[in-house]
């Protein structure tokens, strides 16, 4: 009988200890989330001043400016503040001006080095912009762009078969300097083609789709305000736009 009470007491003590240690265990094994993309994600993180400075050149010690001022800041701060026991580790690796090729070249330094559990990608706008500003003797090859994107995702999955992917659709709007450009209609069409490719890839890789293009189309239909209210120059969202992006990103993140 004494042995029974002794064992029961020991079990209770062990369970109590586990309850105390559980938050620390969760914190130690929290998810690492990588936000990858161009200037829309960048938001001047690490005191970049809006430049194309690489991640290695930026300030990683100043936590007041570590996340920048994009939807990434809003989404990451919500996760970290609402669920401190989860131990989320968020990294902004958006770089202003980046294209899909730039992400491919940065794979070892951003994906392999950080070993993220979740990779969120928003890319495509600069790919179209560079095409329109360069040699246009051939049409923009959406199929080749999609194939390169697929190869990047395959490489990421091969590195970690358990990685969760969140694919975000690129977007533009008839606002600011972009609306006044002579090739806006073509740019809008090509970005929409890239968005369709992202949707196909999301289905192919069983990834979570974050449809920012759809989001801004719905906002423009719902509210009687100029498109520049959400995307001030046709490319970069306003604070209101980033807030809506963060809300959608968090909603989709919960599906993981």
Residue, then its C-alpha position, 0 to 999 in steps of 0.5 A: x500500500x505504501x508503495x502505491x502511495x509513493x508511486x502516485x506521489x512521484x507521478x504527480x510530481x513528475x506531471x507537475x514538473x512537466x507542466x512547468x517545463x512545457x512552455x520552455x520545451x515549446x519555446x525551444x522547438x518553436x517554428x522558424x518562419x521565413x518571409x521571402x520576397x522583394x521590397x513589398x516584404x522588405x519594408x526597410x528591415x535592418x535599417x536598409x534605408x530602402x536600398x538593395x543591401x543584402x541580408x549580411x549588410x543589414x543591422x540584425x542587432x537593432x530589434x526596433x528596426x529588425x522587421x521593417x514596416x511591411x505586412x511582415x512586421x504586422x504578421x510576425x508581431x501578432x504571432x509573437x505577441x499573442x503566442x509567446x509560449x510557441x517560441x516563433x522565430x521570424x525572419x524578414x529576408x525580403x530585399x528591395x528589387x529582387x526577382x525570382x532569380x535573385x531568390x534562387x541565388x540566395x537559397x543557400x544563405x536564406x533557406x539552407x542557413x535559416x532552416x525554416x519550418x515555414x517559407x512564405x514567398x512573395x515575388x514576381x512584380x520585379x520580374x515583369x518590370x525588368x522585362x518591360x524595361x529591357x529586351x522585349x524582342x521576345x514575349x515574357x516567358x511565364x512558363x519558364x518563370x513558373x518552371x524556375x519557381x517550381x525548381x526553387x520549391x522542389x529544392x526547398x522540399x528536398x532540403x526539408x520534406x516537412x517544410x510548410x510553404x505559403x505562396x503569395x500572389x504578386x499584384x499591381x494597381x492602377x495607381x500613382x506612377x505605374x498607372x501613368x506609365x504607357x505599358x501599365x496594361x501589359x504589366x498588369x496582364x503579365x503580373x496576373x499571369x504570374x499570379x495564376x502560375x503561383x496558384x497552380x504551384x500552390x495546388x501542385x505542392x499542397x501549399x497554402x495560398x495567400x492570394x494578395x492579388x484577389x485581396x486588393x481586387x476585392x478591396x477596390x470593389x468593396x470600398x469607394x476609394x481610389x486604388x492608391x488608398x491601398x497601393x500608393x504607387x501602383x506597386x507598394x501598399x500603404x499602411x492600410x494595404x499592409x494591414x489587410x495583407x497581414x490579416x490575410x496572411x495570418x488567416x491563411x497561416x492558421x491553416x497550417 
